[in-house]
Every structure is written in structure tokens, then in C-alpha cells.
């Protein structure tokens, strides 16, 4: 019997990741839609092997790419699941999806999956990285991409949501085993985040979600972001790094984990603040 959900996946040169993801969901029998950004490797051949429907769209940022995907694929199932190519559906999550029935979730419009994030083969278990809930499954035509974000992409749904604490979505970008790749990627990301924050300072962007400390995971993130924007530039990366390492026990993640927290919480955030200062100076 056809499941009550379909998958949408974003790709760009994902031949190293896409087979891993597609094999993890293949036996669910769900329709797969792939929005590609102009891959030059074997990504599209792999998509064809798994009978995925493919469209191509020039990439600007993740929120806009997801917006295009949600509005240009003709999804005919009541639910849509949006995944990135470097993610995998764990066997536990597979079983939850295999037994999923729309009739059991009549009062729910969105479902959060719990993510396990890996960096160079190491599970980042602390530092605020686990548990970490992502809204990945939502009612077709109701969930949408938050275009008020320039970098961090998230889906939004009105109404009630559920959180699946078990059955993990595993995320590991194998390209990031090459540290140079990670650094160059985050240099590009820092441009987008700095531009977004600068536009917020000018009142050109607003938060789509209601920032609430005790709301759903995304409303809580919106509250924390609003606090973050009020902290002094240059100082806040050190505060954030200390918070992740000590208060959220990132120091327990081992050598590679500690290096990840340094790169993501301190190096990356310092780079963003420097670029915001440069934008303000102009």
C-alpha cells in the first residue's frame, strides 16, 4: 500500500551521499522528488536508478531552494518529508515511518525528528547538539519554507506539532572529512549570515516565528536568536563557545568533537562578526 508521505531531497554533487540516503528509505515505497542545483557528477544518474522525479533550479540559498521545491513538485500524498542529501533515515525511524498512518495524526500538522550529527566520524553528543529536533515532516500544502532566513533553513507549520524523540535522523557530511572543504564552505556561509544579521539591524528582516523560550523547538531557537543578536559583536562568540563547552558539556565530545565546537561556535562566529563590522563600516 502506498504510504501517506513523499520525500523531497535537495542535491548538488551528492554522489557520495545520495545512494546512502536513498537506500535507507527505498523499502518504504514512497515517491521521491529531487531538486538539483546543477550537479556535474553522478547525482542525477543515481536519482534515476531510484526512479526519483528530478527538477533543476539555480541555487541562491537553502530557504529559497526549499520554497521552490515545495511549490513546483506536485505532491499527491497528505504528508511531505524534506531531507538533505547528507542525512540518513535510521532503522528505528524507518520503522516509525513504515507504520505511519495519516488517520493517527489528524490533529497534527508537523512532526519533529531527532537528529544525530556526526563530524569526521564522531557523534557530536554534547554542546547542545543532542537531542536536536528538526521539523522535517509536515502536511502537504501547509508546511512552508521560512524565507525570512538567509542561511538557516527551517520549515514552518501553523497548528499543532509532534516530536519523535526516538528514531533518529542521522546527519554526516562525508565531504567535511576534508577540513579545507569545511572551512571554505563556512566562509561562504558566513557571508550569508553576516548579510542577514546586517539586514535585521536595518529592520529589513523580521522573525516569522513567535520567539518563545517555552514553545516548540523552532520557537525556542527564535527566542535564543533574538537574544544572540543583542549581544556585543566580538564578545558573543567567546560566550557561545564557553556555553557549549562547559554548560552544555561539549568538552566531553573528545578531541574531534572539541575541535568541531571550536570551529563552529568560535571560529565561524568570529568570522561572521568581523564581516558584520565591515558591513556597518560601509
C-alpha distance (Angstrom), angle and dihedral (degrees) to the residues before:
residue distance angle dihedral
X1 . . .
X2 3.78 . .
X3 3.83 111.9 .
X4 3.80 121.5 -119.4
X5 3.82 93.1 -115.7
X6 3.79 142.5 59.3
X7 3.81 130.3 -155.2
X8 3.80 128.0 -125.0
X9 3.81 116.9 -167.6
X10 3.81 129.1 -174.8
X11 3.81 117.1 -143.2
X12 3.77 142.9 -178.2
X13 3.82 117.6 165.8
X14 3.80 92.2 -25.8
X15 3.80 101.7 151.9
X16 3.81 89.4 127.0
X17 3.81 93.6 52.7
X18 3.80 109.6 26.8
X19 3.85 99.4 71.7
X20 3.81 89.6 51.7
X21 3.82 92.5 52.9
X22 3.81 96.6 41.6
X23 3.81 92.5 49.4
X24 3.81 89.3 52.8
X25 3.83 92.0 57.7
X26 3.81 102.3 27.5
X27 3.81 97.1 99.2
X28 3.80 92.2 53.1
X29 3.81 86.6 76.3
X30 3.80 93.1 -140.4
X31 3.79 123.9 149.5
X32 3.81 112.4 -100.6
X33 3.80 124.4 -148.6
X34 3.81 121.3 -172.1
X35 3.79 126.0 -164.4
X36 3.79 108.7 -162.2
X37 3.80 128.1 -165.6
X38 3.80 97.7 -148.9
X39 3.80 105.0 -64.7
X40 3.81 117.1 -162.9
X41 3.82 97.2 -169.4
X42 3.82 129.1 66.9
X43 3.82 95.6 -68.1
X44 3.81 95.2 112.6
X45 3.81 93.1 45.3
X46 3.80 89.1 53.6
X47 3.81 90.7 48.5
X48 3.80 89.2 52.8
X49 3.81 91.7 50.4
X50 3.81 88.5 58.8
X51 3.84 92.9 44.9
X52 3.79 93.4 -116.2
X53 3.80 121.3 164.5
X54 3.81 108.0 -121.8
X55 3.79 133.5 -158.6
X56 3.80 128.1 174.0
X57 3.78 127.8 -139.4
X58 3.80 131.2 168.9
X59 3.79 110.4 -106.5
X60 3.82 120.9 -119.2
X61 3.78 101.4 153.4
X62 3.79 137.6 -32.8
X63 3.84 98.3 -97.6
X64 3.82 91.8 52.5
X65 3.80 92.3 44.7
X66 3.80 91.3 53.0
X67 3.79 90.2 46.0
X68 3.80 89.3 55.3
X69 3.80 92.4 47.3
X70 3.80 94.4 50.3
X71 3.80 91.7 49.1
X72 3.80 100.5 42.6
X73 3.80 106.0 43.3
X74 3.80 115.1 79.0
X75 3.79 99.3 -132.7
X76 3.82 111.3 -170.3
X77 3.82 99.0 -177.6
X78 3.82 123.1 90.9
X79 3.81 91.7 -121.1
X80 3.81 135.1 46.1
X81 3.81 127.4 -160.0
X82 3.81 117.2 -158.8
X83 3.81 116.5 -157.5
X84 3.79 137.8 173.1
X85 3.79 118.0 -128.4
X86 3.81 93.7 -115.9
X87 3.81 92.2 59.6
X88 3.80 128.9 92.8
X89 3.79 130.7 -159.2
X90 3.81 106.4 -125.9
X91 3.84 119.0 -134.4
X92 3.83 89.0 -107.6
X93 3.80 92.7 52.6
X94 3.81 89.1 44.5
X95 3.81 89.8 58.4
X96 3.81 91.8 49.0
X97 3.79 90.4 51.7
X98 3.79 92.8 44.0
X99 3.81 89.9 58.6
X100 3.81 95.0 40.1
X101 3.80 116.7 126.9
X102 3.78 124.8 -177.8
X103 3.81 90.8 -141.1
X104 3.82 89.8 64.2
X105 3.82 91.8 58.8
X106 3.80 103.7 44.1
X107 3.82 93.2 135.1
X108 3.82 94.2 45.2
X109 3.82 127.6 85.8
X110 3.80 100.9 177.4
X111 3.81 141.0 23.8
X112 3.80 127.3 -152.3
X113 3.81 118.9 -144.0
X114 3.80 120.8 -152.2
X115 3.81 110.7 -121.9
X116 3.79 129.5 -146.6
X117 3.82 109.0 -159.2
X118 3.81 121.8 -157.7
X119 3.81 128.2 -165.1
X120 3.80 118.0 -166.4
X121 3.78 90.7 -22.3
X122 3.82 95.9 -46.9
X123 3.80 122.4 114.7
X124 3.81 108.4 -128.9
X125 3.78 95.7 -140.3
X126 3.81 99.7 161.7
X127 3.79 139.0 34.0
X128 3.80 92.2 75.7
X129 3.81 92.5 -58.8
X130 3.79 98.6 111.8
X131 2.91 131.4 79.0
X132 3.81 90.2 26.0
X133 3.78 119.6 165.5
X134 3.80 124.5 -150.9
X135 3.81 125.0 -173.6
X136 3.79 98.3 -127.8
X137 3.81 104.8 147.0
X138 3.79 123.7 56.4
X139 3.77 143.8 151.6
X140 3.79 111.6 -77.9
X141 3.78 110.9 -106.4
X142 3.80 92.7 14.6
X143 3.79 103.0 67.4
X144 3.81 116.2 72.0
X145 3.80 141.4 176.4
X146 3.81 118.3 -97.5
X147 3.81 104.0 -120.3
X148 3.81 92.2 -177.4
X149 3.80 86.3 78.8
X150 3.79 120.4 78.6
X151 3.79 97.5 -170.9
X152 3.80 115.6 6.7
X153 3.77 107.0 67.2
X154 3.79 120.9 -154.1
X155 3.76 137.4 164.4
X156 3.78 119.4 -126.5
X157 3.78 129.7 -156.6
X158 3.81 129.8 -179.9
X159 3.78 117.2 -130.3
X160 3.78 131.1 21.3
X161 3.79 126.8 -6.0
X162 3.79 134.6 -169.7
X163 3.80 129.8 -144.8
X164 3.80 121.6 -140.1
X165 3.79 102.8 -157.0
X166 3.80 93.7 179.6
X167 3.77 128.3 49.0
X168 3.76 100.8 60.3
X169 3.77 133.1 -138.3
X170 3.80 103.9 -138.3
X171 3.80 116.6 -147.3
X172 3.79 123.0 -169.3
X173 3.79 124.2 151.4
X174 3.80 104.2 -153.9
X175 3.80 91.1 -167.8
X176 3.80 87.2 67.1
X177 3.80 89.9 67.6
X178 3.82 80.0 85.5
X179 3.80 102.0 71.9
X180 3.81 91.6 -158.8
X181 3.80 88.4 60.3
X182 3.82 90.9 51.3
X183 3.81 92.5 49.6
X184 3.81 95.7 47.0
X185 3.81 90.8 46.3
X186 3.79 92.3 51.9
X187 3.78 92.3 45.9
X188 3.81 86.5 61.1
X189 3.79 91.0 44.2
X190 3.80 91.0 51.3
X191 3.82 89.7 59.1
X192 3.80 90.8 56.1
X193 3.80 95.4 44.9
X194 3.82 92.8 47.0
X195 3.80 90.8 49.1
X196 3.79 90.9 49.2
X197 3.80 94.4 49.4
X198 3.80 91.3 46.5
X199 3.81 89.9 52.6
X200 3.80 89.4 50.0
X201 3.81 89.6 53.8
X202 3.81 87.3 55.3
X203 3.79 92.2 49.2
X204 3.82 92.7 -113.2
X205 3.81 94.4 123.1
X206 3.78 132.8 43.5
X207 3.79 135.1 -173.8
X208 3.77 114.3 -95.1
X209 3.78 93.2 -158.2
X210 3.77 126.0 63.8
X211 3.84 105.0 -108.7
X212 3.81 105.2 -124.7
X213 3.80 125.3 162.3
X214 3.80 91.7 -153.6
X215 3.82 97.7 38.8
X216 3.80 129.6 97.2
X217 3.84 118.4 -51.2
X218 3.83 93.8 -88.2
X219 3.82 94.2 46.0
X220 3.80 87.9 51.6
X221 3.81 90.4 50.3
X222 3.81 89.5 50.4
X223 3.82 89.1 53.2
X224 3.80 92.1 50.2
X225 3.81 91.4 47.2
X226 3.79 91.0 52.9
X227 3.82 88.3 53.0
X228 3.80 91.0 46.6
X229 3.80 93.0 54.6
X230 3.81 89.8 56.6
X231 3.81 94.5 55.4
X232 3.84 119.7 98.2
X233 3.80 115.1 -89.6
X234 3.79 111.9 -112.4
X235 3.80 93.4 21.4
X236 3.78 99.4 60.5
X237 3.85 96.1 68.3
X238 3.82 89.4 59.3
X239 3.80 91.3 47.2
X240 3.81 90.6 49.0
X241 3.81 93.9 47.3
X242 3.82 91.0 49.5
X243 3.79 90.6 47.9
X244 3.80 92.7 52.0
X245 3.79 95.8 43.0
X246 3.81 100.0 43.6
X247 3.80 111.3 17.2
X248 3.82 94.7 36.6
X249 3.82 92.8 36.3
X250 3.80 96.9 -121.5
X251 3.80 87.1 152.8
X252 3.83 86.9 75.1
X253 3.81 92.8 63.5
X254 3.80 93.9 85.3
X255 3.78 130.3 -125.6
X256 3.81 98.3 -46.1
X257 3.79 92.1 40.5
X258 3.79 92.7 51.4
X259 3.80 89.6 48.8
X260 3.81 89.2 51.4
X261 3.81 91.7 52.3
X262 3.82 89.8 48.3
X263 3.80 92.3 50.9
X264 3.81 96.3 43.1
X265 3.81 102.6 34.9
X266 3.82 101.5 33.8
X267 3.82 114.6 15.7
X268 3.82 95.2 39.9
X269 3.81 94.5 42.3
X270 3.82 92.7 47.6
X271 3.80 89.1 52.2
X272 3.82 90.8 51.7
X273 3.81 92.2 50.0
X274 3.81 91.5 50.2
X275 3.79 90.1 53.1
X276 3.82 92.3 47.8
X277 3.81 89.2 52.8
X278 3.82 89.5 50.2
X279 3.83 91.1 50.3
X280 3.80 91.0 49.9
X281 3.80 90.4 49.5
X282 3.80 90.4 57.2
